[in-house]
């Protein structure tokens, strides 16, 4: 397949590395230690000093940030919900372009993440490996020559590498084929999760595909295995879209175009409906139902960004104040009408 074949399916790539330091208790024990605050502060200070000397990062100490900021960072995948469990000792260093997030004292001492649009596992791994090298130069990692990197959860032992790709799979999901696909991937040592990771739902027909096993495999083998699986899934999704077109024809086009009409004319718009309608627009763009001067890739990324920007905490940031529930419905509708209208999608 050509790179263009991936654009309407592979939304983003994420590489995450789990690491701990050999001279400090793991976070689960650290938080119970009588010197927890002192040791946690030392870890945060050492990592922050190394990273901020090399790149532009902003430090967020979880004990000091308001709940609204924590919610905003979570909505943008920059921190995990679990990071807040150890709020007294945890922090995050986030690059100004939001492509790199280093969570400190979550389940492990460090969770290093690199995000990028589209599908490119080797490039993403190369980028976060540089960050990993910088951190390891300042504090030695906990490492065993037989087991590899030592982690709080056994599923991360070994490379500590989690390679994941966010996929837009409306045809497979809406035609009831995801259960079989998930079963097959599970047998191959891969996991399929929702937008916000384990336990979350597949909002907007979005699914994360990642490796489940890190022990006994090299980094190259992990990247290759996930990459091969993504290629197979992309091919299956594109084939199923062709079948949708052939079997549902004008009825499918009508449903997707109705979603465009609603987004261009609504006065109130909830989060769940926005997610569903944006997924319809993305599928319509991918199937060629909406014409425009912009390229397909540009339109899809614009719609992806719109869905993220109008989650509750992110929307409050746009409004520059805390919105009531009704104000949020109105603001979201107005913002969508303006921004979808500016895309000049042609029926």
Secondary structure, 3 states (H helix, E strand, C coil): CCHHHHCCCEEEEEEEEEECECCCCCHHHHCCCCCHHHHHHHHHHHHHHHHHHHCCEEEEECCCCCHHHHHHHHHCCCCCHHHHHHCCCCEEEEECCCCEEEEECCCCCEEEEEEEECCCHHHHHHHHHHHHHHHHHHCCECEECCCEECCCCHHHCECCEEEEEEEECHHHHHCCCHHHHHHHHHHCCEEEEECCECCCCCHHHEEEEEECCCCCCCHHHHHHHHHHHHHHHHHHHHHHHHHHHHHHHHHHHHHHHHHHHHHHHCCCCCHHHHHHHHHHHHHHHHCCCCECCCCHHHHHHHHHHHHHHCCHHHHHHHHCCCCCHHHHHHHHHHHHHHHHHCCCCEC
